[in-house]
């Protein structure tokens, strides 16, 4: 297990810092199913973890991941979208806070991390011609995280 990562079978945990009013508003937010790969880490850590987005809403996102963190932990999150026909790839880089952790359930799905997004930016990058042609894409090192 990597630094700061809890066991994947954690009990459902909610942040005590979230008021009942905020929890109710979050529960009412419409969810949109999205299947996008995501990488996340503790700020300034060199250890990135992989997950997938299950859904997004106006209040945040639900990630399916093997490595989970306690509520109130701040995470750097990177969502990468597929390359478009012009060879551009969009990536959303954000600072998120864990607000809820759910154990694995419903037929063995990975545990879930519910996060709220505090800051984000959209980054576009041009992909090398080899990736556009369908050859194995290079692995890019992660960009610097948000400042503290």
N, C-alpha and C positions, 0 to 999 in steps of 0.2 A: 504494500500500500504506500502511495506517495505522500509526501508531506502535506498535512492538512486535510487529507481525503478521509472521509468516514467510510465505514463498511457499507457495501451496497444494499444490505438488508435492514437499513435503519427504520425505526418506527416513524409514523407520520409526525412531523415536527413543524410547528408554526412559529414565526417570530413574535415575541411578546411586544415588540416595538410598534406593531401595527394595531391601530385602534379598531374597535368593533365596526365603526362606521366605514373605515377604509376596507375592512374585510368584506362587508356587505356589498360595497361598491365594486370591489374586485370580483366577487361571486356573480354579479349581474353583467359583467362585461362580456360582450359577445366574443366567442372564440372562433378563430378561423384556422382550419387545419392547414398546416404547412409542413412539408417534409424537406428540410434543408439541413445539410451537415453543418455542424458548429464546432468551434474549438473554444475552450475556456481555460482560465487559470486564475490563481491568486495574483493580484497586482505585483509586478516586479519579480515574479517567479519565472524560472526558465522551463518549468514543467507544464506543458499544455496537455489538456485532456480532450478527448473527442466525444461528441454526443450528436443527437439529432433533435431538431425542433419538432415537437408534436403539434403545438398550436400557438398562435399569437393572439393578443387582444390589445385594447388600448392601455391596459394596465401592465402588460409584460408578456412573458413567454413561458411555456412549459417545455423543459428539455428532458429527454430520456438519456440517462448516462449511467455508467458503471461507478464512477467516482462522484460522490456527493459531498456537499459542504453544509455546515450548520447554518440555520437562519441568521441573518444579519451579516454574513460574510460578503465582502465585496469581491466581484469577479470581473476580469477583463473577458469580453466575449466577442468572437469574430464569426459572423455568418457569411459564408461564401455562396454566391449564386452562380449558376452555369454561365459559360461564355456565350455571348450572343453572336449573331451572324456577322457582326463587324469585328469580332475578335476582342471585344471588351468584356471584362468581368466586373461585376459589382460586388462589393463587400461592405457589410455594415460592421463597424467597429464600435463597441459600446462598453460602458461601465454599468454593471448590473449589481443588484443586491439580492441575495437568496432570501425569499420570504416564506417558503414552505418546502418541505421534503416529504415525498411519499414513498412508501416501501414498494418493492416490485409487486405487481398484482396483475389481475386479468390474464391468466394464461402464461405467466412467466415473463412479462415485459420487464425491461430494465426499470430501476427506480427512477423517480421523477424529481426534478428540481424546478420549482416555480421561482422565477426571477422577475423583478421589476426593473425597468430600464431607467437609469438616471441621466446619462449623457450618451449621445451617439453621433456618428458621422458616417457619411456615405463616401466610400473610396472606389474609384474606378481605375482599373489597370488594364493595359493591353497585354494580351497573352502572346507568347512566342509562337511563330508560325508552326512549329512542331505540334503544339497543343491544338491549334485550329485544325490541323490536318488529321487529328485523331490519334496521334502518337502519344506515348506515355508522357504525361505532364511532369515538369520538374517540380521538386518540392521547394517551396519558397520559405525562407526563414520568417518568423513572425516579426511584424514591425513593432516599434517601441510602444509600451503601454501608455495610458493616460497618465499625466502628472498627478502626484499625490495632492 
